[in-house]
């Protein structure tokens, strides 16, 4: 596991002293920040849309001769931007409510969760921690939520922090994020096909400007497609198992701990089929899956695992000899 993955799994990532960076490190950090990446991605989308019109649609008069391909080009030019806007607008919905409490957990179980956080033991095997506490936010965390040191808050069902958008991908933003990746990959592949078709079957370019536009569009596609395709494959693979990327990394620790105790390990949130796992975040109505608006089945504050994790936490607290007769009331935000 890389150091970047280990840092992402921890809720107490120390702040980096940027004053000690070299010039090259500062430049690389600037290029990897949302202040550069987000405008770059948006401008690349707009430029490819322009190249499609200037090099293909207009010279070949696709509006009259190929209306279906012309409409497809318009759709693939606009849909990624729509998904991106919905993704950015849905970010606040993934914040954990400040007053949230784990319903049904005893006071002893909650006290144990605070001790785990204060002793910095929560960066390993979170499945063994049914009741969880964030020492940075000084608040309880719902199942599958994690603290992001860049957003400075806990995110519901956090998958990862996206460096392009500068926001976390979580419970309500995962669907528009996946649809954004799908539409970006489709648009880039469509653009590549159109670019090569233009030089293969189309008329010769009139001037050097058109060649420069063609070359710039080709470089744009080659630059963006590998990263978008990698993220798409990873996201869809995780979604098919109802896993977040953090949980994929944590699974290694959970399997290791289970093997050391001669036990088998089963991921607790897999709903048994790819369709059910997709529907958990995309919603029950398949016809709404193509729309980027968030439609998860749950509110992100509670999930239905294979075992009752709250009962496990209460039982552990009882075994430790602590007073476990007091339970927390049901929170009004649930």
Buried (B, 14 or more C-beta within 10 A) or exposed (E): EEEEEEEBBBBBBEEEEEEEEEEEEEEEEEEEEBEBBBEBBBEBBEBBBEBBBBBBBEBBEBBEEBEEBBEBBBBBBBBBBBBBEBBBBBBEBBBBBEEBBBBBBBBBBBBBBBEBBEEEEBBBBBBBBBBBBBBBBEBBBBBBBBBBBEBEBBBBBBBBBBBBBBBBBBBBBBBBBBBBBBBBBBBBBBBBEBBEEBEEEEEEBEEEEBBEBBEBBBEBBEEBBEEBBEBBEBBBEBBBBBBBBBBBBBBEBBBEBBEEEEEEBEBBBBBEEBEEBBBBBBBEEEEEBEBBBBBBBEBBBBBEBEEEBBEBBBBBBBEEEBEBEEBBEEBEEE
